[in-house]
Amino acid sequence: MSSQIYRSASRIARSLLSSASKHRHYIASEGRTAAAAATVSVKGILPALAAFSDSAKSSNQWIAGALALPVAAYMLQDQEAHALQMERTFIAIKPDGVQRGLISEIISRFERKGYKLVAIKLEVPSKSFAGKHYRDLKDRPFFNGLCNFLSSGPVLAMVWEGEGVITYGRKLIGATDPQKSEPGTIRGDLAIVVGRNIIHGSDGPETAKNEINLWFKPEELTSYTSNQEKWAISCMVMDHGNNKYVQGVPDLKEGTKKHENNELPMTRKVAWFLEGLNS
């Protein structure tokens, strides 16, 4: 009987997560709504499961099965974070930031956040190259001035990697106008006027892709596992040869093959969790 209870709870959890995996890119409100619905379901289902528990052994296994439901609810609530996966963004310290000696200060902020540096180089771009970088602004009256400034001295070009690094990288940088940047941001703390705002960051996935391809050759980008990742990100899916494993969660085992989208299926994460509870 207890095994039936466990299997029933497991099926419920897998059913919830199977549905989630078909719609990976939830917006935050949808993820929270699904989590709330799953949590409400727990309240109605747990008493029914408890009615079958008639011994200490079956009670323990009932608890293991019942735990699958809040675990499923939690993972659904966290779906948006998993959907972000690992991103790369282009960050450049402009000539004013380099000349003011702010390289280490800016790099340290991204490192302390937990992001990983995967490419870096210092160069003086030509004016024509600067024009390619700012090509989306070519019709603006200040376009020529932007190109002149970017090509006026050395630029530290970088590629940073991490979960949500595009969006949060922009938050670290602050508003384009330093006067409107919050204290604690790079521009809010280190810049004064918009014409000398010391740093550039990609504003979206497509822009990041284009800027990385403009500034770096494929062979200049590195892929490696940073030792700090297991401490900065819990339940992080790590690449390990031809297999993948979840790092930071107890009782999850290695051995799941890679998938086309380079992400471990949510249902498999729960299956491993349940297996650990039932062992």
Wavefront OBJ file of the C-alpha trace (Angstrom):
o trace
v 0.000 0.000 0.000
v 2.778 2.461 0.902
v 4.466 1.903 -2.448
v 1.180 2.737 -4.142
v 1.013 5.970 -2.145
v 4.555 6.849 -3.141
v 3.909 6.084 -6.794
v 0.737 8.169 -6.708
v 2.555 11.197 -5.299
v 5.373 10.701 -7.755
v 2.946 10.619 -10.679
v 1.338 13.853 -9.499
v 4.704 15.593 -9.247
v 5.844 14.320 -12.635
v 2.546 15.343 -14.202
v 2.940 18.881 -12.880
v 6.480 19.145 -14.106
v 5.783 17.521 -17.456
v 3.317 20.287 -18.131
v 5.900 22.856 -17.085
v 8.553 21.425 -19.381
v 6.263 21.926 -22.389
v 6.092 25.637 -21.596
v 9.623 26.348 -20.448
v 9.538 30.113 -20.851
v 6.983 31.055 -18.203
v 6.751 34.675 -17.226
v 7.113 35.244 -13.507
v 3.388 35.624 -12.806
v 2.560 32.361 -14.591
v 5.223 30.519 -12.636
v 3.933 31.820 -9.328
v 0.329 31.013 -10.281
v 1.261 27.425 -11.133
v 3.171 27.084 -7.886
v 0.209 28.400 -5.892
v -2.123 25.962 -7.633
v 0.203 23.063 -6.891
v 0.449 24.124 -3.255
v -3.346 24.257 -2.925
v -3.511 20.776 -4.420
v -1.200 19.569 -1.664
v -3.716 20.633 0.980
v -6.443 18.527 -0.570
v -4.356 15.481 -1.484
v -2.201 14.988 1.596
v -5.099 14.047 3.930
v -6.253 11.459 1.413
v -2.765 9.992 1.258
v -2.466 10.034 5.037
v -5.589 7.862 5.380
v -3.683 4.950 3.866
v -0.830 5.156 6.356
v -1.198 2.304 8.870
v 2.318 1.648 10.137
v 5.547 3.430 11.013
v 7.213 2.120 7.869
v 4.382 3.131 5.582
v 4.206 6.471 7.373
v 7.834 7.190 6.516
v 7.244 6.287 2.903
v 4.064 8.335 2.856
v 6.083 11.346 4.026
v 8.627 10.730 1.259
v 5.869 10.578 -1.335
v 4.046 13.592 0.071
v 7.216 15.663 -0.039
v 7.199 15.276 -3.815
v 4.267 17.685 -4.034
v 5.774 20.767 -2.336
v 9.013 20.012 -4.182
v 7.087 20.152 -7.448
v 5.423 23.397 -6.392
v 8.783 24.939 -5.508
v 10.345 23.930 -8.809
v 7.409 25.336 -10.745
v 7.777 28.625 -8.864
v 11.455 28.649 -9.781
v 10.736 27.818 -13.426
v 11.597 31.307 -14.646
v 15.102 31.093 -13.189
v 15.712 27.702 -14.814
v 14.335 28.987 -18.129
v 17.005 31.705 -18.098
v 19.713 29.032 -18.237
v 23.258 30.256 -18.828
v 23.714 33.480 -20.803
v 26.631 35.430 -22.164
v 26.762 39.201 -22.453
v 29.183 41.751 -23.860
v 30.599 44.319 -21.437
v 33.083 47.024 -22.412
v 34.944 49.501 -20.236
v 35.139 52.639 -22.341
v 38.278 54.795 -22.752
v 37.317 57.036 -19.816
v 36.946 54.025 -17.497
v 40.304 52.618 -18.606
v 42.103 55.965 -18.279
v 40.662 56.501 -14.792
v 42.023 53.150 -13.604
v 38.623 51.588 -12.939
v 39.246 48.214 -14.611
v 39.771 46.207 -11.437
v 36.878 47.936 -9.658
v 34.424 47.104 -12.450
v 35.626 43.537 -12.958
v 35.434 42.872 -9.230
v 31.746 43.816 -9.149
v 30.863 41.214 -11.758
v 33.070 38.624 -10.062
v 31.604 39.278 -6.614
v 28.127 38.852 -8.051
v 29.149 35.359 -9.152
v 29.482 35.822 -12.912
v 32.260 34.210 -14.910
v 34.673 35.992 -17.257
v 35.053 33.966 -20.473
v 36.796 36.482 -22.774
v 38.775 39.697 -22.346
v 41.059 41.908 -24.430
v 42.312 45.488 -24.497
v 42.351 47.315 -27.823
v 41.913 50.702 -29.444
v 39.056 50.363 -31.933
v 39.105 52.299 -35.172
v 36.387 54.872 -35.870
v 34.883 52.605 -38.546
v 34.780 49.722 -36.048
v 33.122 51.992 -33.479
v 30.549 52.782 -36.163
v 29.753 49.085 -36.455
v 29.335 48.860 -32.697
v 26.918 51.806 -32.633
v 25.232 51.021 -35.959
v 21.760 51.007 -34.363
v 22.330 54.694 -33.486
v 23.625 55.796 -36.884
v 20.650 58.091 -37.476
v 21.024 59.918 -34.176
v 22.688 63.354 -34.113
v 25.267 62.235 -31.535
v 26.389 59.168 -33.538
v 29.620 60.744 -34.802
v 30.570 61.897 -31.314
v 30.028 58.388 -29.910
v 32.303 56.893 -32.552
v 34.992 59.511 -31.958
v 34.946 58.871 -28.228
v 34.978 55.055 -28.406
v 37.946 55.178 -30.760
v 39.824 57.783 -28.697
v 41.669 55.297 -26.493
v 41.885 51.730 -25.231
v 38.667 49.796 -24.603
v 38.536 46.722 -22.385
v 36.181 44.309 -24.153
v 34.801 41.392 -22.128
v 32.312 38.552 -22.280
v 30.665 37.502 -19.020
v 28.656 34.344 -18.439
v 25.991 33.475 -15.870
v 22.295 33.038 -15.156
v 20.444 36.204 -16.123
v 23.719 38.031 -16.747
v 22.262 40.167 -19.560
v 19.467 41.643 -17.469
v 21.313 41.823 -14.174
v 24.494 43.041 -15.841
v 22.528 46.111 -16.895
v 21.337 46.545 -13.318
v 24.920 46.399 -12.068
v 25.879 49.056 -14.614
v 23.009 51.446 -13.879
v 21.087 53.923 -16.037
v 22.725 55.457 -19.115
v 22.725 58.839 -17.385
v 24.816 58.557 -14.198
v 22.673 61.287 -12.638
v 19.730 58.873 -12.818
v 21.686 55.791 -11.714
v 21.043 54.384 -8.260
v 23.840 54.473 -5.673
v 25.532 51.083 -5.635
v 25.546 50.739 -9.428
v 28.760 51.207 -11.380
v 27.639 54.437 -13.029
v 25.884 55.650 -9.901
v 29.081 55.310 -7.900
v 31.794 56.055 -10.439
v 30.441 58.341 -13.174
v 28.987 61.863 -13.260
v 27.816 62.782 -16.764
v 26.266 60.767 -19.604
v 29.106 61.615 -21.990
v 31.570 59.888 -19.674
v 29.572 56.958 -18.301
v 32.615 54.612 -18.374
v 30.943 51.307 -19.370
v 28.761 49.613 -21.970
v 26.604 46.505 -21.583
v 24.406 44.571 -24.024
v 20.721 45.370 -23.574
v 19.250 42.074 -24.772
v 20.032 38.546 -26.028
v 20.184 39.509 -29.708
v 22.356 42.549 -29.018
v 24.665 40.443 -26.836
v 25.063 37.872 -29.594
v 25.838 40.514 -32.224
v 28.278 42.434 -30.046
v 30.150 39.326 -28.953
v 30.485 38.257 -32.597
v 31.678 41.756 -33.547
v 34.375 42.055 -30.895
v 35.540 38.453 -30.534
v 36.422 35.539 -32.766
v 34.913 32.165 -31.724
v 38.335 30.864 -30.683
v 38.771 33.789 -28.280
v 35.829 32.621 -26.155
v 36.583 30.069 -23.455
v 34.380 27.489 -21.750
v 35.333 26.212 -18.325
v 33.882 25.313 -14.949
v 34.540 27.862 -12.226
v 34.986 26.504 -8.702
v 32.790 29.278 -7.296
v 29.703 28.205 -9.271
v 28.617 25.579 -6.748
v 28.719 28.240 -4.041
v 27.091 31.061 -6.043
v 24.266 29.067 -7.648
v 22.314 26.249 -5.996
v 20.895 23.439 -8.120
v 23.084 24.409 -11.053
v 23.268 22.038 -14.019
v 26.928 21.482 -14.839
v 28.417 20.120 -18.060
v 30.670 17.122 -17.442
v 31.851 15.422 -20.618
v 28.939 13.721 -22.344
v 26.873 13.697 -19.171
v 25.240 16.314 -17.005
v 24.571 16.455 -13.306
v 22.859 18.731 -10.829
v 25.249 20.364 -8.402
v 24.198 21.769 -5.049
v 21.234 19.482 -4.316
v 21.725 16.394 -2.099
v 20.763 12.916 -3.315
v 20.819 13.824 -7.029
v 22.902 11.445 -9.089
v 25.057 11.813 -12.197
v 24.392 10.261 -15.557
v 21.730 12.123 -17.489
v 22.655 12.632 -21.122
v 22.857 16.088 -22.665
v 19.741 17.524 -24.270
v 19.487 19.729 -27.337
v 18.744 22.820 -25.286
v 21.618 21.980 -22.915
v 19.275 21.881 -19.908
v 18.401 19.029 -17.592
v 14.651 18.236 -17.807
v 12.764 19.379 -14.708
v 10.987 16.017 -14.497
v 14.335 14.254 -14.246
v 15.411 16.520 -11.397
v 12.295 15.580 -9.431
v 12.733 11.889 -10.297
v 16.223 11.961 -8.819
v 14.971 13.809 -5.762
v 12.242 11.221 -5.214
v 14.702 8.400 -5.686
v 16.854 9.888 -2.929
v 13.861 10.173 -0.590
v 12.815 6.579 -1.208
v 16.274 5.068 -0.692
l 1 2 3 4 5 6 7 8 9 10 11 12 13 14 15 16 17 18 19 20 21 22 23 24 25 26 27 28 29 30 31 32 33 34 35 36 37 38 39 40 41 42 43 44 45 46 47 48 49 50 51 52 53 54 55 56 57 58 59 60 61 62 63 64 65 66 67 68 69 70 71 72 73 74 75 76 77 78 79 80 81 82 83 84 85 86 87 88 89 90 91 92 93 94 95 96 97 98 99 100 101 102 103 104 105 106 107 108 109 110 111 112 113 114 115 116 117 118 119 120 121 122 123 124 125 126 127 128 129 130 131 132 133 134 135 136 137 138 139 140 141 142 143 144 145 146 147 148 149 150 151 152 153 154 155 156 157 158 159 160 161 162 163 164 165 166 167 168 169 170 171 172 173 174 175 176 177 178 179 180 181 182 183 184 185 186 187 188 189 190 191 192 193 194 195 196 197 198 199 200 201 202 203 204 205 206 207 208 209 210 211 212 213 214 215 216 217 218 219 220 221 222 223 224 225 226 227 228 229 230 231 232 233 234 235 236 237 238 239 240 241 242 243 244 245 246 247 248 249 250 251 252 253 254 255 256 257 258 259 260 261 262 263 264 265 266 267 268 269 270 271 272 273 274 275 276 277 278 279
